[in-house]
Structures are given as C-alpha cells and as structure tokens.
C-alpha cells in the first residue's frame, strides 16, 4: 500500500511511518520540514518527503496521488501567528479532506483528542472536534482515534518532564485536583492505526484509545524522576498560575515548557472520553503499561533546558 502521513516527521507520524515501512508499505511524509529532531526518518526506503503545509490543497492533492489512505496526524498545541487552531486543525483538515477526495483516496485516519468536544471554552478541544466532524461528514471511509496522553521516544511528555527534572528542584502539578490519566504507549496506538489502515478495521468508527494503567500525574512524574535519579519536590499549583506561566513560555520558548492547551488538557481527567460513540475492539485494546522498562525506552538524553529551548522562533515544530 501507499499511505500519506500528514505530520509525518512528528512524534506519532515517525513511529507510524517506520512501522508501515518495515512491513513493506510506501509512505509519503507530509510536513513543513520544521521538526528536525529525527532527520533519518526521511531516509527510510520507500519513503517520499513532501515539504508542504496543510494550507495548499493542490500540493496535498499531488502528494496524495496513488495513495490508498491518508493518516492525518498534523496538529499544534499552541497558536503562533498564522498557525492557529482554526487554521491548522479545522481549515487544515478541510483541505486534507478536499485533497483526498480529489485524489481519489478512499480512506482517512484522523488522530484526535480524548476530550475533544464543542462549546467547552477551549479552542484546542473545540477545533479538534470540528476536525472530527469534517472527517465524519466527508463521504470517505474513516477511522477517528480519540487518544489521551501518548508517550514514547521523541514525545513531549517524557521529554519535557525529564528536562524539567534536570532543570528545577521542584515539579508543579497542574491544578489542585489529583486528576487521573491513562498513559498510552505510542506502540499500542500505532498497532491500532495499522489495523485500521492496512487491515480495514474500525471502518467509519470514532474510538477512544488510552493506556491500560490508570495513575495520577504525580505518580507518573515520580516514576520518571526515579529513572532519572531525581527526587523533586512535587506539589499542586492553582490553574491560574499555570496559565500565566504558559502565556510567558509560549512567547519565549521554542517548544514551551507548558502551553495553555496543555494546562487545560491536564486540568481534566484523561481517562473518560467525550463524544466517542464507538468502542475499541478488545483485540486492539492497548496492553503496554507505564512500566520502568517502557519508560526507559522513551527517555531522552538527560539534560537541562538550554538557551536553544528559550529562543523564540516563528515556526512551530
């Protein structure tokens, strides 16, 4: 098969591309070329790199030619100038649907968010749900994955927490409530995606997907800290303080230590989905727990936040 992946050089996109490629499939990696953390992804056999954004329908249509599916994984977790949630998540998805239809692609896979919903006061959540609606009403076959917190090599969760632990003696929990989460190993997510794309599973379904183990952010941080040889002081901080810090970080850091959307995400339970009408079949239910061995596989090289992290750049990863 030939599969196009928007956000193909991003965290989930890289893992999906390598898995499909290892099984003999051809992949088209669609990305603006900003994320350079893994340059080797472009050297995969049977891989084509298309340096385009989601705003060019004609270029997308050309990139989609001959593809049997499009995995639409492109997205942002902060807004910066023209890179708004409305432009990227909503209009970008509309462009992907339009280009896929014109190119004769029969199937779209969309990665959404567990708690995406309309009219909740969060532009991130609302734009993700609007993208879901565009895909559901596209007339094409589709599979929509509403995922919780995803972790693995090259992610934001393990990467940011590790860098924070090596930079500061304290770790500030988001909000005063001890909200639960179910960390999802990227390998489990990719398994389900491949079953959808290659195996034809989950046709016209919107499914929630979370990890098998429920724990709090405090416990997750403790596990990551222990493997980094750190014993930070961990305590909760009111949401308004986190929103204030996010406002500063978004305007000063290349990849913000935290963003407003991330604060909102972590302020809610990341266990129960919203508006996910279909159940994930038992044989695709994630099995990988948030164990020491699994965490080690995804840990970055221990390091503090440096000047390169704090230099504000116009483009986002």
N, C-alpha and C positions, 0 to 999 in steps of 0.2 A: 504494500500500500504506500501511497504518498500522502503525508499528513503535514499541513501547515500549522505552525505554532506561533501565535502572537505572544509577545513577551518571551520569545524563545531563548533569550540569553539570561532571563531572570531565574530566580531560585527554583520554582516549580518547573518552569519551562526547560531548564537544563536537565533536570532529573528525568522528565518525561522524554525529552529528545534522546538522551543516552539509552534509555530503556527501549524505545522503539527502534533505534538504530541497531542495538545489539541483537534485535530479533529480525533484522534484515529489511526493515522498512526505510523508505526515503523520507527525510524531513526537510521542511522549509522553515528556517528560523527567521521570524519576522521581529525586528527590533530596531529602535532608533540608533543602536550602537553606543549607548551611553554606559551601560553596565559592562565594565571590562574586568570584573573580578575573576572571570574564568575564560580566558581567551582561547583555550584549547577546544571549547565547545564548537567553534567554527571550523575546526579541523576534522570533525567526525567524517567517516566515509559515508557516502550517500546523503550528505547534508549540504544545503544551499543557504547562504546567508542573504537575506533581503533587508538592507538598511533603510527601512521606511517606517513611518509612524502610522497611527490609526486614522489620520485625517485625510489620507489620499486614497479615495475609492478606486481610481483607475490603477494605481500601483498595487493595491491589495488584490484587485481582480486578476492582474497579471501574475502575481505571486501565487494565487490560489489555483491557477490553471492546472488541470490534471490531478488535483488533489481529491481524495475520497472523503476527507474530513478536515475540519479546522478546529483546533483546540484553542479557544480564545482565553488566554491567561493574562493578557496585558492589563495592567491597572496601576494605580498610585495610592499611597496612604497619606499624602499631603498635597495641598494645592500650591502651585507656584506659577505665577503669571498665567500664560495660556494653558498650562497643564492643570485644568480644573476638573473636579469630579464630573461636572456636566459634560465637558468636552471629551474626557477620556473614557469614562465608564458608560455614559449614555450615548453621546454622538459617536464615539469610537465604536461602540457595539453596533449601533445602527449602520455604520459604514462597513463593518465586518459582515453583517447580515446581507447588506446590499451587494457587496463584492462577491460573497459566496454564492448568492443567488445567480448573479450574472455569470459567474464562472462555472456554474453547474455543479457546485459542491453539494452533496446530498445531506451532510451531517455537520452539526456544530456542537461542540462540547464547551460549556461555559463554567469557569471557576468563579463562584460567588462566595458570599459570606454567610455563616450560620444564622446570624441575627438580622440579615438584610430585610428591610420592611419599609413600607411607605409611611409618611406622616409621623415620624418619630423625632423630628428635630435635629437629626444628624445627616448632613449632606452625603457623607460616605455611605451610610446604611441605605438611604433613600436612592442614591444613584446606582448602587449595586442591585437593588430590587428592580429599578427601572430597566436595567440591562437584562435581568431575567425575563421581564415581560416582553421585551423586544425579541428575545430568542424564542420564547414560548409561542409568540404570535407570528413567527417568521414564515411559517408554512413548510419549513425544513424539519427533518428529523433532528432531535436534540437530546442532550443529557446535561442537566444542570447539577453541579455539585456545590452544596452549601457547606463549606468547611469551616471548622473552628480554627484554633491556633495550630499552625503547621510548623514542624521543626525538622532540622536535618542539616547536612553540610551546606553551608552557604546561606543559611536562613537569616532572619532578623532576630528571632527570639534568643537562640543560643549565642549568637554573635554579640548582640547588644548587651545581654546580661553579663557575658564574660568580660567584655571591655569595661562595663560599669564596675564590676567586682575588682578589676585590677586598677581602676582609676579612683575609686572612692571607698572610704571605710564604712559607709552606710548604704543601705538599699531601701528606697522609698516605695512602699506598696501603694497601689492606686486605689484611693478611697478608704473609708473606714470599715467597709464590709469585707469579709473574707470570701470573695466570690470564687466559686469553683470553676475548673476548666478540665478539658479532656485533650491533652496534647496529642496531635495527630502526626505520626511519623510520615515523612514525605513518601517513603517506600510504599506504605499502605495506600496512600492517595493515588500514587502512580499505578499501582496494581488495578485499582478500580477504574481509573481512566483508560488504561489499556484494554480492559474487559469491555468498556463501552465503545471505544474506537475500533478496535480490531475484532472483538467478539460480538459486536452488535448488541451488547447488553444495555439495559436501562434506557430503552428507546422511549422518547417523549416523557421522561421522568425527571422530577426535581427532588433530589435526595439529600438529606443531611449526612455528613460524614465527620465523625470525631474519633479520637483515640479510645481505647478500651479502659483506660485508667482515669478515675476522677480524683483530682487533687487541687489544692489551692495554689495561687501564685507564690505564696510564702514557701510552701513545701517544694515547689518546682525550683525556686531560687536556691533553697538550701541544698538540694541535690547538685545543682550546677556549681554552687560555691564549693561544696566538698570536693568535687572532682578537680576544681581549680586550686585547691589548697587554701581556700579563703574562709574566714568566719566573720562575715559582715554583721553589723547591727541592722536588723530588719524591723521596720516599724511602718504602720499605716500613716498616710498623709491625706488630708482632705482633697477632694477633687479639684477645687478651685486653684489650689497651689500647683497641681499638675498641669492644669490648663494654662496657667501663667508661664510655667517653665516650657511647655510645649510651644507657646507663642514665641518665646525667645529662641528656642532650639531650631524651630522651623526657619527662622530668619538668619541664623548664624552658622548652622552646621550643614555639611554636605549631605550626610544621612543623619537626620535628627535623632538625638538620644531618645526622645519621645515626640510624637506628633499628636495633634488634637484628636484625630480619628482613633489613634491607638489608645488614648486615655478613655474615650467613650467606649471602645471595644472592651477594655479591661474593667470598666466600671460595671459591666453586666455579667451575668452568669454565662459562661461559654460551654454550657452542657446541653441546654434545651434549644432546639431550632425554632425559628418563627417562619410560618408560611412555607413549610416544606411538606407538600402533600403526600409524597411517596416514601415508602420505607426502603432502605438499602437491604438487598437480599443477604441472608445470613452468610452465604459463601463469600461475599465481598466485604463483610464487616471487618474493620481493622483489628489486628491481633497483636501488634507490636506495642509493648508497654514502655513507659518512660523510665527505663532501667538505666543503671550506670553504664552498661556496655553500649546501649543505644545512644545515650547522651554523648559518650566519648567519641563515637563515630562522627558526630556533627560539630564538636567543639573546634573553634578557630584557634590559631596560634595565640597563646596568651599575650596580651598587650594592652597598654593604656590607650585611651583616646588621645590622638595626637593632633598636631596643627592641621594636617590634611583633612581630618574629620571636621574641623572647626572652620574651614574656609568655605564660605557660602558660594555655591555655583548656581548658575541659572538653570542648567539642565538637571533633571532628577534621574535616579537610577531606575 
